[in-house]
């Protein structure tokens, strides 16, 4: 059986090897009619570019690796969708990896199998400074999603956690909430730290003493929200609960339902993230919306620009959040 190479494709469509390469790699300017004939030949022959060989010969693999803490959190779906849209537009591929595959990540670096990395920082277990130094040594571009604690000289894209929490504080003031419970995420979570910080700033701006906010530790899981609410209600009462993410807000809501507390009549509940389920809860959840699709699109778009010789992202890009008002706050 004949091996299908780029030369075979060129012979079939009647164009030069260089022209076929430009079409396949989406490089340079090619007439639409020429591109159509080349793509038709590629499909009919079932040709698959040898990305590994191209990378080893000094070219680009046209592949970007995305490192996530896990793939079970719903908002990563929007992130990946945005990243995939940007990659598809430029003819790049994505590889999804998790923090549990560090050896595999190092193999990707040493084997030059990817052109760039998109890294989600979600605490010290996500990745370490040694890994970033390895990328720098190999001159492999990367962008971090989230605020890394290492230093400010890493290119990163993050959301305005502080601003989003301030918006929620302003909304609380409109409702006249006084007894407030805030359920945080894990202690090492910078996102959680920024949210409680922004929330307290926002309360002060609205003339509400932030010292009156009761803060209880959670871990971003639904069960931790459930347990935090159960423990809190053993001794105290609140007008409203602000959970630092939607999963904990869901746990709070579930506990209230289990003991017969009505939401929002007896207690209001709000979250942060705007996960897909937020609008389908009964009552629907008031929350802060993160632009995760936009983050994925922007990050991969910037990485491709760097790969192809464009200007590197030199500093942080902070994307604004939006207050998504629904029914769980009493609106």
C-alpha positions in Angstrom: 0.0 0.0 0.0 1.4 3.4 -1.0 2.4 5.7 1.8 0.5 9.0 1.5 3.0 11.8 1.8 2.9 15.5 1.0 4.5 14.8 -2.4 1.7 12.4 -3.2 -0.8 15.1 -2.4 1.1 17.6 -4.5 1.1 15.2 -7.5 -2.6 14.5 -7.2 -3.7 18.1 -7.1 -1.1 19.4 -9.5 0.5 22.0 -7.3 4.0 22.3 -5.9 5.0 20.7 -2.6 5.5 24.2 -1.2 2.0 25.3 -2.1 0.5 22.2 -0.6 2.5 22.8 2.6 1.3 26.4 2.8 -2.4 25.2 2.5 -2.0 22.4 5.1 -0.1 24.7 7.5 -2.3 27.7 6.7 0.8 29.8 6.1 1.1 32.6 3.6 -1.4 33.7 1.0 -3.0 31.1 -1.2 -5.9 31.6 -3.7 -9.2 30.1 -2.4 -9.5 28.0 -5.5 -6.0 26.5 -5.0 -6.7 25.9 -1.3 -9.9 24.1 -2.2 -8.2 21.7 -4.6 -5.5 20.9 -2.2 -7.9 20.3 0.7 -10.0 18.0 -1.6 -6.9 16.0 -2.5 -5.9 15.7 1.2 -9.4 14.4 2.1 -9.5 11.9 -0.8 -6.1 10.5 -0.1 -6.6 10.6 3.7 -3.3 12.4 4.2 -2.3 13.2 7.8 0.6 15.6 8.4 3.5 14.1 10.4 3.6 16.8 13.1 6.3 15.0 15.1 8.7 14.8 12.1 8.1 18.5 11.4 8.8 19.4 15.0 12.0 17.4 15.1 13.2 19.0 11.9 13.0 22.4 13.5 9.5 23.3 12.4 6.4 23.8 14.5 4.2 21.0 15.6 1.2 23.3 15.5 0.1 21.9 18.8 -0.6 23.7 22.1 -0.8 21.9 25.5 -3.3 23.0 28.0 -2.6 22.0 31.6 -5.6 22.0 34.0 -5.9 20.9 37.6 -8.7 18.5 36.5 -11.3 18.1 33.8 -14.4 17.7 36.0 -15.1 21.4 36.7 -17.8 22.7 34.4 -16.3 26.1 33.8 -13.2 24.4 32.2 -15.5 23.3 29.4 -16.0 26.9 28.3 -12.3 27.6 28.7 -11.5 24.6 26.4 -14.2 25.6 23.9 -12.7 29.1 23.6 -9.2 27.7 23.3 -10.3 25.2 20.6 -12.1 28.0 18.6 -8.9 30.0 18.4 -6.8 27.0 17.6 -9.2 25.8 14.9 -9.1 29.2 13.2 -5.3 29.0 12.8 -5.0 25.3 12.1 -3.5 24.3 15.5 -4.3 21.3 17.7 -4.8 21.1 21.4 -3.6 18.5 24.0 -5.3 18.5 27.4 -3.2 17.4 30.3 -3.8 17.4 34.1 -1.5 18.1 37.0 -1.2 14.4 37.6 0.9 13.9 34.5 4.1 15.9 35.2 6.4 13.3 33.6 4.3 13.4 30.5 4.5 17.2 30.4 8.3 17.0 30.7 8.3 14.5 27.8 6.3 17.0 25.7 8.9 19.7 26.4 12.0 17.6 25.9 10.6 15.9 22.8 9.5 19.3 21.3 6.1 17.8 20.7 4.2 21.1 21.5 4.9 24.7 20.6 3.4 26.3 23.6 1.6 25.8 27.0 -1.5 27.2 28.4 -1.3 26.7 32.2 -4.2 27.1 34.7 -2.8 28.1 38.1 -5.1 26.9 40.9 -2.9 26.6 43.9 0.6 25.3 44.6 -0.2 21.8 43.4 -1.0 23.0 39.8 2.6 23.3 38.7 5.8 24.6 40.2 8.5 27.2 39.4 10.9 24.5 38.2 8.4 23.6 35.5 8.2 27.3 34.3 12.0 27.6 34.4 12.2 24.5 32.1 9.9 26.1 29.7 11.9 29.3 29.7 15.2 27.4 29.2 13.7 25.7 26.1 12.2 29.0 24.9 8.7 27.5 24.8 6.1 30.2 25.2 3.4 29.9 27.9 0.6 31.9 29.3 -0.8 31.3 32.8 -4.5 31.5 33.5 -4.9 32.9 37.0 -2.6 34.8 39.3 0.6 32.9 40.1 2.3 33.6 43.4 5.8 33.3 42.0 6.3 36.8 40.7 4.7 39.4 38.4 7.0 38.6 35.4 5.0 35.7 34.0 2.5 36.4 31.2 -1.0 35.7 32.5 -4.7 36.2 31.9 -7.0 36.4 34.8 -10.4 37.6 35.8 -11.2 40.5 38.0 -12.1 38.5 41.1 -11.9 41.6 43.3 -14.2 43.7 41.0 -16.7 40.9 40.8 -17.0 40.5 44.5 -17.3 44.3 44.9 -20.3 44.1 42.5 -21.9 41.5 44.7 -21.3 43.7 47.8 -23.1 46.6 46.1 -26.0 44.3 45.3 -26.1 43.2 49.0 -26.3 46.8 50.1 -29.3 47.3 47.7 -31.0 44.4 49.5 -30.1 45.7 52.9 -28.5 42.5 54.0 -26.8 42.8 57.4 -26.0 39.3 58.7 -23.7 37.9 56.1 -21.9 34.5 55.9 -19.0 34.2 53.4 -17.8 30.7 52.6 -14.3 30.8 51.2 -12.4 28.3 49.0 -9.2 26.5 50.1 -6.7 28.6 52.1 -4.1 28.5 49.3 -6.5 29.6 46.6 -5.6 33.1 45.4 -9.0 33.4 43.6 -10.8 32.9 46.9 -8.5 35.3 48.7 -9.2 38.0 46.1 -13.0 37.4 46.3 -13.2 37.8 50.1 -10.9 40.9 49.9 -13.0 42.5 47.1 -16.2 41.7 48.9 -15.1 43.4 52.1 -13.8 46.4 50.2 -17.2 46.6 48.5 -19.1 46.4 51.7 -17.0 49.3 53.2 -17.7 51.4 50.1 -21.4 50.8 50.8 -21.2 51.8 54.4 -21.4 48.2 55.8 -18.9 47.2 58.4 -17.0 44.2 56.9 -16.0 43.0 60.4 -19.6 41.8 60.8 -19.1 39.2 58.0 -18.7 35.7 59.4 -16.1 33.8 57.3 -16.2 30.0 57.2 -13.6 27.9 55.3 -14.7 25.6 52.4 -12.8 23.8 49.7 -14.9 24.7 46.6 -16.7 21.4 46.7 -20.5 21.1 47.0 -20.1 19.0 50.2 -18.0 21.6 51.9 -20.7 24.2 51.2 -23.3 21.8 52.7 -21.1 21.2 55.8 -20.2 24.8 56.3 -23.9 25.8 56.3 -24.8 23.0 58.7 -22.1 24.0 61.2 -22.9 27.7 61.0 -26.6 27.3 61.6 -26.0 25.3 64.7 -25.2 28.5 66.5 -25.9 31.5 64.3 -28.3 32.9 61.7 -27.7 34.9 58.5 -29.7 37.0 56.0 -27.5 35.8 53.1 -24.7 33.5 52.2 -22.0 34.4 49.7 -20.2 31.2 48.6 -16.9 31.8 46.8 -18.0 29.4 44.0 -21.3 28.0 42.6 -20.6 24.4 43.8 -20.5 25.5 47.4 -23.6 27.7 46.8 -25.3 24.5 45.5 -24.3 22.7 48.7 -25.7 25.5 50.9 -28.9 25.5 48.9 -29.2 21.7 49.3 -28.8 21.9 53.1 -31.4 24.6 53.3 -33.8 22.5 51.4 -33.1 19.5 53.6 -34.0 21.4 56.8 -37.0 23.2 55.3 -35.4 26.7 55.0 -36.9 28.6 52.0 -34.6 30.3 49.6 -34.7 33.3 49.3 -37.6 33.9 51.7 -35.8 32.6 54.8 -32.2 33.1 53.6 -30.7 34.4 50.3 -27.8 32.6 48.6 -25.3 33.8 46.0 -22.3 32.2 44.3 -19.4 32.9 42.0 -18.5 31.4 38.5 -21.9 31.2 36.8 -21.6 27.5 36.1 -24.0 26.0 33.6 -26.4 24.7 36.3 -26.8 28.1 38.0 -29.7 29.2 36.0 -31.5 25.9 36.2 -31.6 25.6 40.0 -34.8 26.3 41.9 -34.5 29.1 42.6 -32.0 30.1 40.0 -28.7 31.3 41.4 -27.5 34.9 41.5 -23.7 34.7 40.9 -20.7 36.4 39.3 -20.1 35.4 35.7 -16.5 34.6 34.6 -15.7 35.0 30.9 -14.0 31.6 30.6 -14.7 31.2 26.9 -13.1 34.6 26.2 -10.1 33.6 28.3 -9.4 30.4 26.4 -9.8 32.2 23.0 -7.6 35.1 24.0 -4.9 33.0 25.6 -4.5 30.6 22.6 -4.7 33.5 20.2 -1.8 35.2 22.0 0.2 32.0 22.1 -0.2 31.4 18.3 0.9 35.0 17.7 4.0 34.4 19.8 4.7 31.1 18.0 4.5 32.7 14.6 6.9 35.5 15.5 4.5 38.1 16.9 4.9 40.2 19.9 4.8 38.3 23.2 2.3 39.0 26.0 4.5 41.0 28.4 2.2 41.5 31.3 -1.1 40.5 32.8 -4.5 40.9 31.1 -7.4 41.2 33.5 -10.9 40.5 32.1 -13.9 42.0 33.8 -16.6 39.9 35.4 -20.4 40.4 35.4 -23.1 40.2 38.0 -25.7 37.7 36.9 -28.8 38.5 38.9 -31.4 35.7 39.3 -33.8 34.7 42.0 -31.8 33.2 44.9 -31.0 36.6 46.3 -34.6 37.7 46.4 -34.7 39.7 43.1 
